[in-house]
Amino acid sequence: MAALLDELTPYVGRICAPIALDQGPDATQEALTAVFRALRTLKQPAALYGWVRSIAVREAVRVARRSAGSVTADLSDLPARGDPQLASDIRDVLNRLSAEHRAVLVLRDIEGLDERSAAELLGLRVGTVKSRLSRARDTFRKAWTS
């Protein structure tokens, strides 16, 4: 189990961090706990990473929603585009998106999933994923260029 935990933790963290933002470590812990509780239900060991990704996204969105009241939506203090800490700038803009929009962006633009796969993972219709992705990209673009 320790070897599996060492293998999965960075992967789960990479998925949870951009969705749950400051709560990323909590989301990672929740996701890993859920994975280990349900591990015996995994029917196809070859599908481990896809199964874990599904749990990680679900838990990250859940944790992000739970702490949504503490995230402000004020876009006026957005760092300048030329700021040398680009990763910090991107994180700041992501912080202004809803958990649902961050989840779609992560699955599509970081994980490289197509809309259909993202829809299956999130339990949504493909049209809903496309709509959220469009809104998320538009909001991100507007916040970034402000």
Number of C-alpha atoms within 10 A of each C-alpha: 7 7 7 9 13 10 11 18 14 12 15 26 21 16 23 33 19 22 33 31 21 16 17 22 16 19 28 28 18 19 26 21 13 15 22 14 10 11 14 8 9 13 9 8 9 9 10 15 13 11 16 21 21 20 22 27 27 22 24 33 22 18 23 27 16 13 14 13 8 9 15 10 11 9 14 8 8 16 19 12 13 8 10 9 10 13 10 12 18 17 14 18 20 23 20 19 22 18 25 22 23 27 28 28 26 22 23 18 12 12 14 12 16 14 19 15 16 24 19 13 19 20 12 13 14 17 12 12 26 18 14 18 23 15 14 21 17 12 16 20 12 12 20 18 10 12
